[in-house]
Amino acid sequence: MNLEERKGILRFPKATFERLKIYHSLLTQLQNEGNVKYISSDEIADMLRITPEQVRKDFSFLETNGKPKVGYYIPELLAELDELFGTKDRDSIIIIGAGHLGQALANYKGFKNIGTQVVAIFDNDPAKIGQMVGELMILPLKNIPRVIRRFKVEIAAICVPESSAQEAADLLVGYGIKAIWNFSTKILDLPKDIIVQNEDITRGLLGIKHMLIERRQSEAEKSNVTK
């Protein structure tokens, strides 16, 4: 029985959903290392620097239950998360933009662990077209529809400058792409049925800078108390 049959369409709080992705990565790493079969909420919390209560609350959305004094059986928990994230489904993805970011994405080896394969990378720069990125040749944009049809592509990553991102997204939607992984800083204006995941690197850095400010303020307060 799959997740839909057990619970209907699952709805998670956004923060919980984001943490479930982190748990998936951690459990995958532990399973690949093969050192442990069970893990407790306390151990997970310690590794991820969160509270055990938060881990247990997040896992309460899942069917898998932990055993008292033993913990969660990693293969079972990971299997449910695999089903949730569709990692056993095979999906093809194309990349638009063969700059440093696009090439790094094309060369990333971890996609195979989550059922995804980069099948093509595109650019509109004549100087780049025909060059190799790993095992892929950089193709001109005119080849996009042919590749989408051949590999039944539904996901595209946009790795172009902000000024070109909306045009690239519109082009992809016109060719039938259903989900866009947006690495540009542009907030895209797209039909509501198009799935968009924005990966603005600056937002991640802003989070780090904020936490550093909090730490500096805390250390300054402690220093003032001891003086």
Number of C-alpha atoms within 10 A of each C-alpha: 5 10 14 10 8 10 12 9 9 11 9 12 9 9 9 16 14 11 16 21 15 13 21 18 14 16 20 18 11 17 16 10 9 9 8 11 15 17 18 20 21 17 14 18 17 12 10 15 9 13 15 17 12 15 21 17 13 18 20 11 16 16 13 17 14 18 12 8 8 12 16 20 17 20 15 15 20 20 16 18 20 18 13 17 15 13 17 15 11 11 20 17 24 25 25 27 25 25 16 10 14 21 20 13 18 24 15 12 11 11 16 14 11 15 16 17 18 22 18 23 27 26 22 15 14 11 8 17 17 14 13 13 16 11 10 17 16 24 23 17 17 11 11 20 16 11 15 22 12 8 14 14 22 19 23 25 26 28 26 23 14 15 11 14 22 19 11 17 23 15 15 23 17 11 16 16 22 16 20 24 19 22 20 21 18 16 13 17 10 14 9 7 8 13 14 19 12 17 14 14 11 10 11 10 11 11 11 12 12 11 12 12 12 12 12 12 12 12 12 11 11 11 10 9 8 6 5
